[in-house]
């Protein structure tokens, strides 16, 4: 008898489509792999933007991970609710979000909150509001190491900005943050060479700060693609996110990493509008659409060509169409899991082929 595929569920006819499925045992295995690769939970600050779920945070806490990273105030609030000891908001707060960030410090005193800055305007705004409220805000200097998305380039200007934080009565400089998301070389040897070359500027920045008598308590580096490189650095905290659930894009690009797909979409064939054409109920509202096709890897139908997508529909061309009835269930691994999870209010948990409950995607809103 053929063994059932790991992702298949019993009584799939009772599960509506599209649905997001989470496999807790695989999440646990990915957490254990992250810890093994770094040599200890204290060297990790995982990003929660991928899953946005209290249950995944709680699993990490049980494994001894106490430091976390997030991108939104809602995610930071979720971490505070979970009593995470140390939370970095890795998005420079501006406008009303400064007040919202400082409110977290009052609301969750058991959690140490910090955030990023890369400009003197932000330092002044956060510092003045913290001072007015009698708070001391902890800030990391966000370094631009080549991605040109956020951050300040390592320089004399960056040193002066860090000193501004240090000298402010209501601010505390915690260290440096460097995200190298532009480095995605699938060749791990070349990936390491590129990461090391980029990271030299961070090391030099840290050295210059210490020469100036300024404290650098922590250096946070990288995301999921560069995680294997930064995981081995002494004195560096790695901050992967996608590693917790993994996806088809990283699975194909970084096949040597030992992470397992822990999130799958259940979908159905809803129409056969023309010869050789199938339509699944997996539109823009159900899976991240920002990349070129393919948007998902359809298990058991990998050779099908994805040719069109709209809000509710994913259109495929396949020679197997005549043999696939309307209503057939397929399972699909998203190419990009992070924005896909946020499209669902909850994920159904699957253990040993059975639906065992659901985990709320608690921080899906801003």
C-alpha positions in Angstrom: 0.0 0.0 0.0 1.4 3.4 -1.0 2.2 5.6 2.0 0.1 8.8 2.2 2.1 12.0 1.4 3.1 14.0 4.4 0.9 17.0 3.5 -2.3 15.1 2.9 -5.1 15.3 5.4 -7.9 12.9 6.2 -11.4 13.9 5.4 -10.2 16.6 3.1 -13.7 16.8 1.7 -14.7 18.6 4.9 -12.1 21.4 4.6 -13.1 24.4 2.6 -10.8 25.8 0.0 -8.6 27.7 -0.2 -7.3 27.0 3.3 -3.9 27.5 4.9 -2.5 24.4 6.7 0.2 24.5 9.3 2.1 21.4 10.4 3.3 22.0 14.0 5.8 19.1 14.1 7.6 20.6 11.1 7.6 24.0 12.8 9.3 22.5 15.8 11.8 20.8 13.6 12.6 24.1 11.9 13.1 25.8 15.3 15.4 23.0 16.4 17.4 23.4 13.1 17.8 27.1 13.7 19.2 26.6 17.1 21.5 23.8 16.0 22.9 26.0 13.2 23.7 28.9 15.5 24.9 26.8 18.4 22.4 28.2 20.9 19.0 29.9 21.2 20.7 33.0 22.6 22.3 33.7 19.2 18.8 34.0 17.6 16.4 36.9 17.1 13.8 35.3 14.8 11.5 37.5 12.8 7.8 36.9 13.3 6.6 38.6 10.1 6.3 35.2 8.3 3.8 33.5 10.7 2.3 36.3 12.9 1.0 33.6 15.3 1.1 33.5 19.1 1.4 29.7 19.0 4.6 29.8 16.9 6.1 32.5 19.3 5.2 30.2 22.3 6.9 27.2 20.7 10.1 29.3 20.3 9.9 30.5 23.9 9.7 26.8 25.0 12.9 26.1 23.0 14.7 28.9 24.9 14.5 31.7 22.3 13.9 34.9 24.2 14.7 37.6 21.6 12.4 38.4 18.7 12.2 40.8 15.7 9.0 42.2 14.1 8.0 44.6 11.4 4.8 46.2 12.7 3.3 47.6 15.9 0.7 44.8 15.8 3.4 42.2 15.7 5.2 43.9 18.6 1.9 43.9 20.5 1.5 40.2 19.9 5.0 39.5 21.3 4.2 41.6 24.3 1.0 39.7 24.9 3.1 36.4 24.6 5.4 37.9 27.3 8.4 37.7 25.0 11.4 39.1 27.0 13.1 41.1 24.2 11.4 42.6 21.1 13.0 44.6 18.3 10.6 46.6 16.1 12.7 46.5 12.9 10.9 49.3 11.2 11.8 52.9 12.0 8.6 54.4 13.6 7.5 57.7 12.3 4.4 59.9 12.9 1.8 58.3 15.2 3.7 55.1 15.3 6.3 56.7 17.7 3.5 57.1 20.3 2.3 53.6 19.6 5.8 52.2 20.1 6.2 54.0 23.4 2.7 52.9 24.5 4.0 49.3 24.2 6.7 50.1 26.8 4.0 51.2 29.3 1.5 48.4 28.4 4.0 45.5 28.6 6.6 46.4 31.2 7.9 42.8 31.4 9.1 43.1 27.8 12.2 45.1 26.7 11.2 46.9 23.5 13.6 48.5 21.0 13.5 49.8 17.5 15.6 51.0 14.6 16.7 54.5 13.5 18.7 55.7 10.5 18.1 59.5 10.6 18.6 62.3 13.0 14.9 63.4 12.6 13.8 60.0 14.0 16.3 60.2 16.8 15.1 63.6 17.8 11.4 62.7 17.5 11.6 59.5 19.5 13.9 61.1 22.0 11.7 64.1 22.7 8.5 62.0 23.1 10.3 59.5 25.3 11.6 62.3 27.5 8.1 63.9 27.8 6.8 60.5 29.1 9.7 59.8 31.4 10.8 56.8 29.4 14.1 55.7 28.0 13.8 54.2 24.5 16.3 51.6 23.3 17.5 52.2 19.7 19.6 50.2 17.2 21.4 52.0 14.3 20.1 50.5 11.1 22.9 50.2 8.6 22.5 50.2 4.8 24.9 47.5 3.6 23.8 47.6 -0.1 20.1 46.8 -0.2 19.2 50.6 -0.4 15.8 50.0 1.2 16.4 51.5 4.7 19.4 52.3 6.9 22.4 54.7 6.9 25.6 53.7 5.1 28.5 52.9 7.5 30.3 56.3 7.7 31.3 59.2 9.8 27.7 60.4 9.6 26.6 57.1 11.0 29.0 57.4 13.8 27.7 60.9 14.6 24.1 59.6 14.6 25.0 56.8 17.0 26.7 59.3 19.3 23.5 61.5 19.2 21.6 58.5 20.5 24.2 57.9 23.2 24.2 61.5 24.3 20.4 61.8 24.6 19.0 61.6 28.1 16.0 59.6 27.0 17.7 57.2 24.6 19.8 54.1 24.9 22.1 52.9 22.1 21.9 49.1 21.9 24.0 48.3 18.8 23.8 47.8 15.1 21.4 46.2 12.7 22.3 45.1 9.2 19.9 43.4 6.7 21.5 42.0 3.6 18.4 40.8 1.8 19.8 41.7 -1.6 22.3 38.9 -1.4 20.5 35.7 -2.6 23.2 33.7 -4.3 22.1 30.0 -4.3 25.8 28.9 -4.4 26.5 28.8 -0.7 30.3 29.4 -1.2 29.6 32.5 -3.3 26.9 33.6 -0.9 29.4 33.5 2.0 31.9 35.5 0.0 29.3 38.2 -0.7 28.1 38.2 2.8 31.6 38.4 4.3 32.5 41.3 1.9 29.4 43.3 2.8 29.8 42.5 6.5 33.3 44.0 6.6 31.7 47.5 6.8 29.6 46.5 9.8 32.7 45.2 11.6 34.6 48.4 10.8 31.7 50.5 12.0 31.6 48.6 15.3 35.4 49.0 15.7 35.1 52.8 15.1 32.2 53.1 17.6 34.2 51.3 20.3 37.3 53.5 19.6 35.1 56.5 20.2 34.1 55.0 23.6 30.5 54.2 22.5 28.9 50.9 23.6 27.8 48.3 21.0 26.0 45.6 22.9 24.6 43.7 20.0 25.0 43.3 16.3 22.0 41.8 14.5 22.6 40.6 10.9 20.9 39.0 8.0 17.6 37.3 7.2 16.8 33.8 5.9 19.0 33.6 2.7 22.2 34.7 4.6 21.3 32.9 7.8 23.8 30.0 7.4 26.6 32.6 7.1 25.6 34.8 10.0 24.7 31.8 12.2 28.4 31.0 12.4 29.7 34.5 13.3 31.0 35.1 16.8 29.2 38.0 18.6 26.5 38.3 16.0 22.8 37.6 16.5 21.1 36.1 13.4 17.5 37.0 12.6 15.8 34.7 10.1 12.1 34.6 9.6 11.1 32.4 6.6 13.0 29.5 8.2 10.1 28.8 10.5 7.6 27.9 7.8 9.9 27.8 4.6 8.5 28.1 1.1 9.0 26.9 -2.4 11.2 29.8 -3.5 13.8 29.3 -0.8 13.4 25.6 -0.9 14.5 25.7 -4.6 17.1 28.4 -4.3 18.7 27.2 -1.0 18.2 23.4 -1.2 21.2 22.8 1.0 19.5 24.3 4.0 17.8 21.7 6.1 14.5 23.5 6.7 11.2 21.8 6.0 8.0 23.2 4.4 5.6 23.7 7.3 2.8 25.6 5.6 0.7 24.4 2.6 -2.4 25.7 0.8 -5.4 23.4 0.1 -7.1 24.3 -3.1 -9.6 22.8 -5.5 -10.3 22.7 -9.3 -13.3 24.9 -9.7 -13.6 25.1 -13.6 -12.4 23.6 -16.9 -13.2 26.5 -19.2 -11.3 25.2 -22.3 -9.4 22.3 -23.6 -6.2 21.7 -21.5 -7.2 24.5 -19.1 -8.0 24.2 -15.4 -8.9 26.9 -12.9 -8.1 26.7 -9.1 -9.6 28.8 -6.3 -6.2 30.3 -5.5 -6.3 33.9 -6.6 -4.5 37.1 -5.5 -6.5 37.1 -2.3 -5.2 33.6 -1.4 -1.5 33.6 -2.3 1.2 36.2 -2.6 0.9 37.6 -6.2 3.9 40.0 -6.3 6.2 37.6 -8.2 6.2 36.3 -11.7 4.6 32.9 -12.3 4.7 30.3 -10.8 3.1 31.7 -7.6 2.9 28.2 -6.0 4.3 24.8 -6.5 1.3 22.5 -7.0 2.2 19.1 -5.5 1.3 16.3 -7.9 0.9 18.8 -10.8 4.3 20.4 -10.9 4.4 20.3 -14.7 1.3 22.5 -15.1 1.9 26.0 -16.5 0.4 28.8 -14.5 -0.8 31.3 -17.1 -3.2 33.6 -15.4 -4.4 34.8 -12.0 -7.1 37.2 -10.8 -8.6 38.0 -7.4 -10.1 34.5 -6.9 -8.7 32.4 -9.7 -5.5 30.7 -10.7 -5.5 29.4 -14.3 -3.4 26.5 -15.4 -2.5 24.8 -18.7 -1.9 21.1 -18.5 -2.1 18.1 -20.7 -3.6 16.2 -17.8 -6.7 18.4 -17.6 -9.1 15.8 -19.2 -8.3 13.4 -16.4 -8.8 15.8 -13.5 -12.5 16.2 -12.3 -14.1 19.4 -11.1 -13.6 19.5 -7.3 -10.3 17.7 -7.2 -8.2 18.7 -4.2 -4.6 19.8 -4.7 -2.0 21.0 -2.2 0.3 23.9 -3.1 3.4 25.3 -1.5 3.6 29.2 -1.9 6.6 30.6 -3.6 6.5 33.4 -1.0 5.0 32.3 2.3 5.3 35.6 4.3 2.6 37.7 2.6 0.6 34.6 1.9 0.0 33.8 5.6 -1.3 37.4 6.2 -4.2 36.7 3.7 -5.8 34.2 6.1 -7.5 34.9 9.5 -6.3 31.5 10.8 -4.4 28.4 9.8 -5.7 24.9 10.3 -3.2 22.7 12.2 -2.4 19.2 10.8 -0.9 16.4 12.9 -0.6 12.9 11.6 -2.9 13.6 8.8 -5.7 15.0 10.9 -7.0 18.6 11.4 -6.4 19.2 15.1 -7.4 22.9 15.6 -6.5 26.3 14.3 -3.9 29.0 15.0 -5.1 32.6 14.6 -2.9 34.8 12.4 -3.2 37.3 15.2 -0.9 40.1 13.9 -2.1 40.2 10.2 -3.3 43.8 10.5 -1.1 46.9 10.9 
